[in-house]
C-alpha cells in the first residue's frame, strides 16, 4: 500500500497507477503518460514509488563501470540537426584516428584499469570495412579481456553498406573480430515524424529496430537510450519507451536504459526556423527517470544517468528517482562536449564512489553486462 502521507492530495487515477506499479503490475502507455505529467504531491508519490521499486530490485546498490570512450573520427555528413560534433573533412578541427592512435588509447585504458572501451565515430566516407575490423582486432590484441562496446546502429548500417552484405552477416563478422556489445544510440526519439526533422538522413525506426533485434538474436547485447527535451511531445517519449519494452519482451537483449537530455546550447537545432524547442528542466528529467523505472519494471532492470549530460550533482539526485547506475569514468567524451555540455571528461572511480555514498547508496563496480566486480 502507498504510505498514508502520500495518499493526501493525490488523484484516484494517479493513486491507482502507482499502486499497480507497487504490485508489480505492468502499466499501460496511457498510464505512463498520465504519470509523466504529475506535479506537486503526486510528483513526490511518483518519486517515492520509483525509489522503492529500484531499491528493492537493486538492494540499494548503485553501480558504475571503469571505461573510456574512443571517438575515432568527427568527420560526418549525416547532418543531424542536433549534432555539433560532426565536421566536414576540410575543417581544420576534423580528425580521423589511425589504427596506431587507437591502439595507444586502448593501452591507456588498460593501464587505467578499464574493463570496457566504448568506441563510436561519425559516418566518414573515407573509411572502409577493414578499418572497422582493424579497430576491433587491435583492441583485442592489446587486451583480450577488455569489453568492446562499439558502433551505434547508424554505424552498423553504414558498415553493412561498406561490406555489401546484410545486417546479420555484418554483425557476425564484427562479432568474430571482437565486438562484444553495441551502444543503443542513434535512437534519439523512435518516432519517424520527429526523426525526419531532427535527423532526416539517419536510419528510420524500422531500420533501428531491425539492427537492434538482429544483434540481440546473435547474442550481442545492446544498451537503449532516448534523447529527449528537443521538439518531441511527452506522448512521443512514451511511444519510444513502448518500442523499447516491446523489443525487450521479445529478445531480452537490452542491458540498460539511458535517458539523455538534449544539450540546449546546441546552436544548430535551436536556430532552425519553424522549430519550437520543448526543453526539459530538472523535474521533467526526474519524472522521465521515475516513469522509465515504473514502465520498464520487469523488462529493463538498469536505468542509467549520464553525469556528462546532467552534471555530477544532478546525476546524484537522480539516484533517488529510480536510477541505479552512474555510468562510467569515461576519460574523453568528445560528443557531449562538442554539443555544449559543460561537465568534465572524466570522473575518477574515487569521485564516483563518494557521490554514490553521499546519496545514501552502496557503490559497486560492475562490468558492461552488470556483473558486480567489487563493492565499496
Ligand atoms: Fe553524424 Fe552522429 Fe552527428 Fe548524426 S549525430 S551528424 S550521424 S556524428
Boltz pocket constraint, residues with backbone or C-beta under 6 A from the ligand:
constraints:
  - pocket:
      binder: B
      contacts: [[A, 74], [A, 76], [A, 77], [A, 78], [A, 79], [A, 80], [A, 83], [A, 84], [A, 85], [A, 86], [A, 121], [A, 122], [A, 123], [A, 154], [A, 199]]
      max_distance: 6.0
